Amino acid sequence: MKKIRVAFFAEILIEDFDGAIRTMYQLIKRIDRNIFEFLFVYGAGPDSIAGFESLKVPALTLPINTGYTMAIPGLVMSELKEEIDNFSPDVVHIATPSLLGSFALKYATQQGLPVISIYHTHFISYIDYYLKHTPFLINKVKQMMSESHKAFYNQCDQVYVPSITMKEELIDMGVDTYRMKLWQRGIDTSLFSPRHKKSLRSLTGNDNPTILFASRLVWEKNLETMFEIYTIMQDRNPEVNFIIAGDGVARKACEAKMPNAVFTGKVDHKTLSVLYASSTLFLFPSVSEAYGNVVLEAMASGLPCVIANGGGSKDFIEQGINGFKCEPYNAGCYVERIELLLKSNSLREQFIEEGLQYSSRLSWEYLASVYFDDLAEMAGADVLSIV
């Protein structure tokens, strides 16, 4: 049987770079080579992806976030088209509506190929942070991005969305409902588990309650509100530890605003799993998440969550049942719920049990099978005609 050939376009394919790329690798690691052949086209990443044919496109570092790069396909347009023509894909997968994504979409349209995309990153939520010094531009730029998303995703045949909240926001932008399919993120419950609980004394120097924040340290994670929460907690309950796991462009600012917090820098998943399982509660004020892997990881680790009532993360939390959702920019709201959890063993135990039950229902094996079945269905007519 002829293999189904998939051209996969992404800006960055550095494993464990962020939640979106970890999601891509969950799929990449499950490719059945007897059925599928992949061509990976990307800006930043290793020279080869999983032993498949791989094309690296010249990329530029983004000035607003130096950890990220953008591929510039225009610099190698003719060579890129020739390589993709030689591969002869049946389906095109596009990770991001970027310059590379637009190139891939145009190519697919010209060749009459079906397109699948996963809505990984809620870029529009970043605008408030990156344009906070030019507020008069915010609404205009949001409108431009909404129109761009509408035009891009309405040319895709299938768009996976990670949450009902994100689906509703895309509908508001004008993306066709019928193109979207709820496709959540999986969780490795052997990695993220209460079984990894250990003492954090080596980090904190004490056995006091510990509040954990784990994410990239970038401004769109609503760090200003976290600073306010920290300040209030230091005034009212200075014996509570704060551990900040992650790194990013705002690291120095975080250290200056939270002088008594423990900063671990970027940690691997094994270390992170111990931090989750060993802390007292998880704080996550970000409203920019399309999904919010860290919240699900915390729940699977038996860690009660206090998060923002915004972004895709809020869909995980049933208020007062398996966690707390707070007014996103109201530090006092977070502090009130944090103190309630710290005082109530029974409430913490309830959140732990409910969180474990919720997270146990999400499996990467199931989600990957949906993805590969959809690829086969999308390619089916073309492939079957050749077999």
SULHUDA-V298641 format. One record per residue. N is the residue number from 1. RES is the residue in three letters. PHI is phi as a letter, one per 40 degrees, with the letter a starting at -180 (999 if undefined). PSI is psi in whole degrees, 0 to 359 (999 if undefined). D_FIRST is the distance of its C-alpha to the first C-alpha in Angstrom with 2 decimals. Layout:
n=N res=RES phi=PHI psi=PSI d_first=D_FIRST
n=N res=RES phi=PHI psi=PSI d_first=D_FIRST
This chain:
n=1 res=MET phi=999 psi=139 d_first=0.00
n=2 res=LYS phi=c psi=134 d_first=3.79
n=3 res=LYS phi=c psi=150 d_first=6.25
n=4 res=ILE phi=c psi=126 d_first=9.16
n=5 res=ARG phi=b psi=122 d_first=12.07
n=6 res=VAL phi=b psi=122 d_first=15.49
n=7 res=ALA phi=c psi=119 d_first=18.84
n=8 res=PHE phi=b psi=116 d_first=21.36
n=9 res=PHE phi=b psi=128 d_first=25.04
n=10 res=ALA phi=a psi=150 d_first=27.98
n=11 res=GLU phi=c psi=312 d_first=31.57
n=12 res=ILE phi=b psi=135 d_first=31.84
n=13 res=LEU phi=b psi=47 d_first=29.43
n=14 res=ILE phi=c psi=114 d_first=32.10
n=15 res=GLU phi=d psi=137 d_first=31.29
n=16 res=ASP phi=g psi=14 d_first=34.05
n=17 res=PHE phi=c psi=314 d_first=35.68
n=18 res=ASP phi=a psi=182 d_first=36.06
n=19 res=GLY phi=c psi=321 d_first=34.71
n=20 res=ALA phi=c psi=317 d_first=32.25
n=21 res=ILE phi=c psi=327 d_first=30.64
n=22 res=ARG phi=c psi=323 d_first=30.67
n=23 res=THR phi=c psi=315 d_first=28.66
n=24 res=MET phi=c psi=319 d_first=26.05
n=25 res=TYR phi=c psi=333 d_first=25.87
n=26 res=GLN phi=c psi=325 d_first=25.45
n=27 res=LEU phi=c psi=314 d_first=22.10
n=28 res=ILE phi=d psi=318 d_first=21.26
n=29 res=LYS phi=c psi=346 d_first=22.00
n=30 res=ARG phi=b psi=12 d_first=19.61
n=31 res=ILE phi=c psi=128 d_first=16.40
n=32 res=ASP phi=c psi=109 d_first=13.53
n=33 res=ARG phi=c psi=347 d_first=12.19
n=34 res=ASN phi=c psi=340 d_first=9.10
n=35 res=ILE phi=b psi=324 d_first=8.20
n=36 res=PHE phi=b psi=147 d_first=10.60
n=37 res=GLU phi=b psi=128 d_first=12.21
n=38 res=PHE phi=b psi=146 d_first=15.85
n=39 res=LEU phi=b psi=120 d_first=18.65
n=40 res=PHE phi=b psi=129 d_first=22.04
n=41 res=VAL phi=b psi=122 d_first=25.01
n=42 res=TYR phi=a psi=164 d_first=28.36
n=43 res=GLY phi=c psi=304 d_first=32.06
n=44 res=ALA phi=b psi=136 d_first=33.17
n=45 res=GLY phi=i psi=182 d_first=31.31
n=46 res=PRO phi=c psi=169 d_first=30.32
n=47 res=ASP phi=c psi=335 d_first=29.04
n=48 res=SER phi=a psi=143 d_first=25.53
n=49 res=ILE phi=b psi=113 d_first=23.83
n=50 res=ALA phi=f psi=27 d_first=22.01
n=51 res=GLY phi=g psi=3 d_first=20.90
n=52 res=PHE phi=c psi=164 d_first=18.85
n=53 res=GLU phi=c psi=132 d_first=19.96
n=54 res=SER phi=b psi=137 d_first=23.18
n=55 res=LEU phi=b psi=122 d_first=25.76
n=56 res=LYS phi=c psi=130 d_first=29.31
n=57 res=VAL phi=b psi=140 d_first=31.42
n=58 res=PRO phi=d psi=141 d_first=35.23
n=59 res=ALA phi=b psi=153 d_first=36.85
n=60 res=LEU phi=b psi=145 d_first=40.37
n=61 res=THR phi=c psi=136 d_first=42.09
n=62 res=LEU phi=c psi=129 d_first=43.17
n=63 res=PRO phi=c psi=332 d_first=46.99
n=64 res=ILE phi=c psi=345 d_first=47.28
n=65 res=ASN phi=a psi=97 d_first=45.14
n=66 res=THR phi=c psi=351 d_first=44.96
n=67 res=GLY phi=c psi=349 d_first=42.20
n=68 res=TYR phi=b psi=151 d_first=39.70
n=69 res=THR phi=b psi=160 d_first=38.32
n=70 res=MET phi=b psi=126 d_first=36.93
n=71 res=ALA phi=c psi=142 d_first=34.41
n=72 res=ILE phi=b psi=86 d_first=35.72
n=73 res=PRO phi=c psi=337 d_first=32.87
n=74 res=GLY phi=c psi=338 d_first=35.52
n=75 res=LEU phi=c psi=341 d_first=36.52
n=76 res=VAL phi=b psi=36 d_first=33.24
n=77 res=MET phi=d psi=308 d_first=32.01
n=78 res=SER phi=c psi=319 d_first=31.03
n=79 res=GLU phi=c psi=321 d_first=29.35
n=80 res=LEU phi=c psi=313 d_first=27.41
n=81 res=LYS phi=c psi=319 d_first=26.17
n=82 res=GLU phi=c psi=316 d_first=25.17
n=83 res=GLU phi=c psi=318 d_first=23.15
n=84 res=ILE phi=c psi=321 d_first=21.33
n=85 res=ASP phi=d psi=318 d_first=20.77
n=86 res=ASN phi=c psi=325 d_first=19.26
n=87 res=PHE phi=c psi=325 d_first=16.86
n=88 res=SER phi=f psi=68 d_first=15.93
n=89 res=PRO phi=c psi=154 d_first=15.43
n=90 res=ASP phi=c psi=332 d_first=14.04
n=91 res=VAL phi=b psi=147 d_first=16.64
n=92 res=VAL phi=b psi=127 d_first=19.98
n=93 res=HIS phi=b psi=126 d_first=21.73
n=94 res=ILE phi=b psi=123 d_first=25.49
n=95 res=ALA phi=c psi=323 d_first=27.77
n=96 res=THR phi=a psi=139 d_first=31.14
n=97 res=PRO phi=c psi=66 d_first=32.87
n=98 res=SER phi=b psi=192 d_first=34.29
n=99 res=LEU phi=c psi=317 d_first=34.53
n=100 res=LEU phi=c psi=320 d_first=31.08
n=101 res=GLY phi=c psi=320 d_first=29.83
n=102 res=SER phi=c psi=321 d_first=31.52
n=103 res=PHE phi=d psi=313 d_first=30.01
n=104 res=ALA phi=c psi=320 d_first=26.48
n=105 res=LEU phi=c psi=318 d_first=27.37
n=106 res=LYS phi=c psi=318 d_first=28.82
n=107 res=TYR phi=c psi=313 d_first=25.81
n=108 res=ALA phi=c psi=318 d_first=23.47
n=109 res=THR phi=c psi=315 d_first=26.00
n=110 res=GLN phi=c psi=327 d_first=26.30
n=111 res=GLN phi=c psi=357 d_first=22.57
n=112 res=GLY phi=g psi=36 d_first=22.20
n=113 res=LEU phi=c psi=143 d_first=19.90
n=114 res=PRO phi=c psi=149 d_first=20.21
n=115 res=VAL phi=b psi=133 d_first=22.28
n=116 res=ILE phi=b psi=143 d_first=22.76
n=117 res=SER phi=a psi=152 d_first=25.87
n=118 res=ILE phi=b psi=127 d_first=27.73
n=119 res=TYR phi=c psi=94 d_first=31.50
n=120 res=HIS phi=c psi=317 d_first=32.53
n=121 res=THR phi=b psi=129 d_first=36.02
n=122 res=HIS phi=c psi=73 d_first=38.88
n=123 res=PHE phi=d psi=326 d_first=40.31
n=124 res=ILE phi=c psi=334 d_first=42.90
n=125 res=SER phi=c psi=345 d_first=44.74
n=126 res=TYR phi=c psi=340 d_first=45.39
n=127 res=ILE phi=c psi=320 d_first=47.57
n=128 res=ASP phi=d psi=327 d_first=50.66
n=129 res=TYR phi=c psi=315 d_first=50.74
n=130 res=TYR phi=c psi=344 d_first=50.04
n=131 res=LEU phi=b psi=22 d_first=52.39
n=132 res=LYS phi=c psi=337 d_first=55.08
n=133 res=HIS phi=c psi=353 d_first=57.59
n=134 res=THR phi=b psi=65 d_first=56.94
n=135 res=PRO phi=c psi=336 d_first=56.77
n=136 res=PHE phi=c psi=344 d_first=57.46
n=137 res=LEU phi=c psi=344 d_first=53.96
n=138 res=ILE phi=d psi=306 d_first=52.06
n=139 res=ASN phi=c psi=321 d_first=51.74
n=140 res=LYS phi=c psi=316 d_first=50.97
n=141 res=VAL phi=c psi=321 d_first=48.19
n=142 res=LYS phi=c psi=319 d_first=46.76
n=143 res=GLN phi=c psi=318 d_first=46.78
n=144 res=MET phi=c psi=318 d_first=45.03
n=145 res=MET phi=c psi=321 d_first=42.32
n=146 res=SER phi=c psi=315 d_first=41.91
n=147 res=GLU phi=c psi=321 d_first=41.48
n=148 res=SER phi=c psi=315 d_first=38.99
n=149 res=HIS phi=c psi=317 d_first=36.91
n=150 res=LYS phi=d psi=312 d_first=37.13
n=151 res=ALA phi=c psi=320 d_first=35.95
n=152 res=PHE phi=c psi=304 d_first=33.07
n=153 res=TYR phi=c psi=336 d_first=31.66
n=154 res=ASN phi=c psi=358 d_first=32.17
n=155 res=GLN phi=b psi=358 d_first=29.59
n=156 res=CYS phi=c psi=146 d_first=26.93
n=157 res=ASP phi=c psi=327 d_first=24.75
n=158 res=GLN phi=a psi=128 d_first=24.89
n=159 res=VAL phi=b psi=113 d_first=27.64
n=160 res=TYR phi=c psi=129 d_first=27.88
n=161 res=VAL phi=b psi=141 d_first=31.57
n=162 res=PRO phi=c psi=347 d_first=32.97
n=163 res=SER phi=a psi=159 d_first=36.01
n=164 res=ILE phi=c psi=321 d_first=37.84
n=165 res=THR phi=d psi=314 d_first=40.45
n=166 res=MET phi=c psi=324 d_first=38.07
n=167 res=LYS phi=c psi=317 d_first=36.57
n=168 res=GLU phi=c psi=321 d_first=40.13
n=169 res=GLU phi=c psi=321 d_first=41.01
n=170 res=LEU phi=c psi=324 d_first=38.07
n=171 res=ILE phi=c psi=318 d_first=39.07
n=172 res=ASP phi=c psi=330 d_first=42.57
n=173 res=MET phi=c psi=345 d_first=41.25
n=174 res=GLY phi=h psi=9 d_first=39.74
n=175 res=VAL phi=c psi=135 d_first=36.05
n=176 res=ASP phi=c psi=131 d_first=34.57
n=177 res=THR phi=d psi=319 d_first=34.38
n=178 res=TYR phi=c psi=342 d_first=31.27
n=179 res=ARG phi=c psi=342 d_first=29.20
n=180 res=MET phi=c psi=144 d_first=30.15
n=181 res=LYS phi=b psi=129 d_first=28.77
n=182 res=LEU phi=c psi=120 d_first=30.70
n=183 res=TRP phi=a psi=97 d_first=28.74
n=184 res=GLN phi=c psi=189 d_first=31.19
n=185 res=ARG phi=b psi=147 d_first=31.06
n=186 res=GLY phi=c psi=175 d_first=30.56
n=187 res=ILE phi=a psi=138 d_first=33.07
n=188 res=ASP phi=c psi=98 d_first=33.02
n=189 res=THR phi=c psi=355 d_first=35.84
n=190 res=SER phi=c psi=329 d_first=36.10
n=191 res=LEU phi=c psi=311 d_first=36.93
n=192 res=PHE phi=c psi=103 d_first=39.04
n=193 res=SER phi=a psi=148 d_first=41.35
n=194 res=PRO phi=c psi=344 d_first=45.10
n=195 res=ARG phi=c psi=343 d_first=44.80
n=196 res=HIS phi=c psi=12 d_first=45.07
n=197 res=LYS phi=c psi=133 d_first=48.58
n=198 res=LYS phi=a psi=169 d_first=51.12
n=199 res=SER phi=c psi=140 d_first=54.49
n=200 res=LEU phi=b psi=14 d_first=54.47
n=201 res=ARG phi=d psi=325 d_first=57.98
n=202 res=SER phi=c psi=334 d_first=56.82
n=203 res=LEU phi=c psi=315 d_first=55.74
n=204 res=THR phi=c psi=337 d_first=58.40
n=205 res=GLY phi=g psi=6 d_first=61.32
n=206 res=ASN phi=a psi=179 d_first=62.05
n=207 res=ASP phi=b psi=24 d_first=60.77
n=208 res=ASN phi=c psi=162 d_first=61.24
n=209 res=PRO phi=d psi=146 d_first=58.66
n=210 res=THR phi=b psi=128 d_first=55.85
n=211 res=ILE phi=b psi=125 d_first=54.15
n=212 res=LEU phi=b psi=135 d_first=50.75
n=213 res=PHE phi=b psi=130 d_first=49.11
n=214 res=ALA phi=b psi=116 d_first=45.69
n=215 res=SER phi=i psi=172 d_first=44.02
n=216 res=ARG phi=c psi=142 d_first=44.10
n=217 res=LEU phi=c psi=81 d_first=47.72
n=218 res=VAL phi=b psi=153 d_first=47.41
n=219 res=TRP phi=c psi=333 d_first=49.71
n=220 res=GLU phi=c psi=357 d_first=47.26
n=221 res=LYS phi=c psi=13 d_first=47.29
n=222 res=ASN phi=g psi=48 d_first=50.77
n=223 res=LEU phi=c psi=328 d_first=52.52
n=224 res=GLU phi=d psi=320 d_first=55.92
n=225 res=THR phi=c psi=323 d_first=55.95
n=226 res=MET phi=c psi=321 d_first=55.05
n=227 res=PHE phi=d psi=317 d_first=58.03
n=228 res=GLU phi=c psi=317 d_first=60.29
n=229 res=ILE phi=d psi=314 d_first=59.06
n=230 res=TYR phi=d psi=313 d_first=59.72
n=231 res=THR phi=c psi=315 d_first=63.22
n=232 res=ILE phi=c psi=315 d_first=64.21
n=233 res=MET phi=c psi=324 d_first=62.96
n=234 res=GLN phi=c psi=324 d_first=64.84
n=235 res=ASP phi=c psi=322 d_first=68.00
n=236 res=ARG phi=c psi=331 d_first=67.67
n=237 res=ASN phi=a psi=71 d_first=65.89
n=238 res=PRO phi=c psi=349 d_first=65.83
n=239 res=GLU phi=c psi=5 d_first=64.81
n=240 res=VAL phi=c psi=131 d_first=61.24
n=241 res=ASN phi=c psi=147 d_first=58.76
n=242 res=PHE phi=b psi=126 d_first=56.17
n=243 res=ILE phi=b psi=128 d_first=53.12
n=244 res=ILE phi=b psi=110 d_first=51.03
n=245 res=ALA phi=b psi=115 d_first=47.62
n=246 res=GLY phi=i psi=172 d_first=45.93
n=247 res=ASP phi=a psi=166 d_first=46.76
n=248 res=GLY phi=i psi=184 d_first=46.86
n=249 res=VAL phi=c psi=339 d_first=49.15
n=250 res=ALA phi=c psi=12 d_first=51.58
n=251 res=ARG phi=d psi=311 d_first=52.11
n=252 res=LYS phi=c psi=321 d_first=55.64
n=253 res=ALA phi=c psi=320 d_first=56.70
n=254 res=CYS phi=c psi=317 d_first=55.49
n=255 res=GLU phi=c psi=324 d_first=57.45
n=256 res=ALA phi=c psi=322 d_first=60.53
n=257 res=LYS phi=c psi=338 d_first=60.37
n=258 res=MET phi=b psi=67 d_first=59.56
n=259 res=PRO phi=c psi=334 d_first=61.71
n=260 res=ASN phi=c psi=1 d_first=61.70
n=261 res=ALA phi=c psi=158 d_first=57.97
n=262 res=VAL phi=c psi=121 d_first=55.77
n=263 res=PHE phi=b psi=119 d_first=53.09
n=264 res=THR phi=c psi=344 d_first=50.30
n=265 res=GLY phi=g psi=188 d_first=48.33
n=266 res=LYS phi=c psi=133 d_first=44.53
n=267 res=VAL phi=b psi=156 d_first=43.44
n=268 res=ASP phi=c psi=172 d_first=40.22
n=269 res=HIS phi=c psi=325 d_first=38.62
n=270 res=LYS phi=c psi=315 d_first=40.31
n=271 res=THR phi=c psi=318 d_first=43.70
n=272 res=LEU phi=c psi=321 d_first=43.05
n=273 res=SER phi=c psi=325 d_first=42.19
n=274 res=VAL phi=c psi=319 d_first=45.62
n=275 res=LEU phi=c psi=315 d_first=47.38
n=276 res=TYR phi=d psi=306 d_first=45.90
n=277 res=ALA phi=c psi=337 d_first=46.75
n=278 res=SER phi=b psi=349 d_first=50.20
n=279 res=SER phi=c psi=173 d_first=51.54
n=280 res=THR phi=c psi=320 d_first=53.58
n=281 res=LEU phi=a psi=161 d_first=51.88
n=282 res=PHE phi=b psi=128 d_first=49.38
n=283 res=LEU phi=b psi=128 d_first=50.62
n=284 res=PHE phi=a psi=93 d_first=48.28
n=285 res=PRO phi=c psi=2 d_first=50.01
n=286 res=SER phi=c psi=139 d_first=47.13
n=287 res=VAL phi=b psi=11 d_first=46.36
n=288 res=SER phi=b psi=9 d_first=43.70
n=289 res=GLU phi=c psi=134 d_first=40.74
n=290 res=ALA phi=c psi=329 d_first=37.66
n=291 res=TYR phi=b psi=296 d_first=37.00
n=292 res=GLY phi=g psi=60 d_first=39.18
n=293 res=ASN phi=d psi=322 d_first=37.25
n=294 res=VAL phi=c psi=327 d_first=40.54
n=295 res=VAL phi=c psi=317 d_first=42.11
n=296 res=LEU phi=c psi=320 d_first=39.33
n=297 res=GLU phi=c psi=319 d_first=39.47
n=298 res=ALA phi=c psi=315 d_first=43.23
n=299 res=MET phi=c psi=317 d_first=43.00
n=300 res=ALA phi=c psi=339 d_first=40.58
n=301 res=SER phi=c psi=3 d_first=43.10
n=302 res=GLY phi=g psi=34 d_first=45.95
n=303 res=LEU phi=b psi=117 d_first=47.62
n=304 res=PRO phi=c psi=142 d_first=49.43
n=305 res=CYS phi=b psi=137 d_first=48.64
n=306 res=VAL phi=b psi=110 d_first=51.02
n=307 res=ILE phi=b psi=173 d_first=49.09
n=308 res=ALA phi=c psi=144 d_first=49.55
n=309 res=ASN phi=c psi=69 d_first=49.15
n=310 res=GLY phi=a psi=159 d_first=46.83
n=311 res=GLY phi=g psi=184 d_first=43.30
n=312 res=GLY phi=c psi=335 d_first=40.23
n=313 res=SER phi=d psi=327 d_first=41.81
n=314 res=LYS phi=c psi=339 d_first=44.33
n=315 res=ASP phi=c psi=339 d_first=41.75
n=316 res=PHE phi=c psi=333 d_first=41.60
n=317 res=ILE phi=b psi=124 d_first=45.32
n=318 res=GLU phi=c psi=112 d_first=47.21
n=319 res=GLN phi=d psi=123 d_first=50.70
n=320 res=GLY phi=g psi=358 d_first=52.96
n=321 res=ILE phi=b psi=305 d_first=50.46
n=322 res=ASN phi=b psi=12 d_first=47.97
n=323 res=GLY phi=i psi=182 d_first=49.45
n=324 res=PHE phi=b psi=139 d_first=51.60
n=325 res=LYS phi=b psi=138 d_first=50.84
n=326 res=CYS phi=b psi=157 d_first=53.57
n=327 res=GLU phi=d psi=122 d_first=54.81
n=328 res=PRO phi=d psi=321 d_first=52.76
n=329 res=TYR phi=b psi=15 d_first=55.73
n=330 res=ASN phi=b psi=94 d_first=58.43
n=331 res=ALA phi=d psi=323 d_first=59.02
n=332 res=GLY phi=c psi=326 d_first=61.59
n=333 res=CYS phi=c psi=316 d_first=59.08
n=334 res=TYR phi=c psi=313 d_first=56.86
n=335 res=VAL phi=c psi=318 d_first=59.93
n=336 res=GLU phi=d psi=315 d_first=61.19
n=337 res=ARG phi=c psi=326 d_first=57.96
n=338 res=ILE phi=c psi=313 d_first=57.63
n=339 res=GLU phi=c psi=325 d_first=61.17
n=340 res=LEU phi=c psi=316 d_first=60.57
n=341 res=LEU phi=c psi=320 d_first=57.62
n=342 res=LEU phi=c psi=330 d_first=59.61
n=343 res=LYS phi=c psi=338 d_first=62.47
n=344 res=SER phi=b psi=103 d_first=60.53
n=345 res=ASN phi=c psi=322 d_first=58.83
n=346 res=SER phi=c psi=322 d_first=57.89
n=347 res=LEU phi=c psi=319 d_first=56.16
n=348 res=ARG phi=c psi=316 d_first=54.20
n=349 res=GLU phi=c psi=322 d_first=53.11
n=350 res=GLN phi=c psi=313 d_first=52.05
n=351 res=PHE phi=c psi=321 d_first=49.93
n=352 res=ILE phi=c psi=310 d_first=48.36
n=353 res=GLU phi=c psi=314 d_first=47.44
n=354 res=GLU phi=c psi=322 d_first=46.13
n=355 res=GLY phi=c psi=321 d_first=44.14
n=356 res=LEU phi=c psi=319 d_first=42.50
n=357 res=GLN phi=c psi=317 d_first=41.53
n=358 res=TYR phi=c psi=311 d_first=40.09
n=359 res=SER phi=c psi=333 d_first=38.01
n=360 res=SER phi=c psi=345 d_first=36.61
n=361 res=ARG phi=c psi=356 d_first=34.68
n=362 res=LEU phi=b psi=123 d_first=32.36
n=363 res=SER phi=b psi=132 d_first=29.32
n=364 res=TRP phi=c psi=327 d_first=26.84
n=365 res=GLU phi=c psi=317 d_first=24.22
n=366 res=TYR phi=c psi=313 d_first=24.55
n=367 res=LEU phi=c psi=320 d_first=24.72
n=368 res=ALA phi=c psi=321 d_first=21.65
n=369 res=SER phi=c psi=323 d_first=19.64
n=370 res=VAL phi=c psi=314 d_first=21.02
n=371 res=TYR phi=d psi=309 d_first=20.04
n=372 res=PHE phi=c psi=326 d_first=16.37
n=373 res=ASP phi=c psi=319 d_first=16.21
n=374 res=ASP phi=c psi=321 d_first=17.99
n=375 res=LEU phi=d psi=315 d_first=15.72
n=376 res=ALA phi=c psi=319 d_first=12.70
n=377 res=GLU phi=c psi=318 d_first=15.14
n=378 res=MET phi=c psi=324 d_first=16.51
n=379 res=ALA phi=c psi=346 d_first=13.35
n=380 res=GLY phi=d psi=308 d_first=12.00
n=381 res=ALA phi=c psi=316 d_first=13.63
n=382 res=ASP phi=c psi=318 d_first=12.67
n=383 res=VAL phi=c psi=313 d_first=8.95
n=384 res=LEU phi=c psi=330 d_first=8.81
n=385 res=SER phi=c psi=342 d_first=11.06
n=386 res=ILE phi=c psi=332 d_first=8.98
n=387 res=VAL phi=d psi=999 d_first=5.80
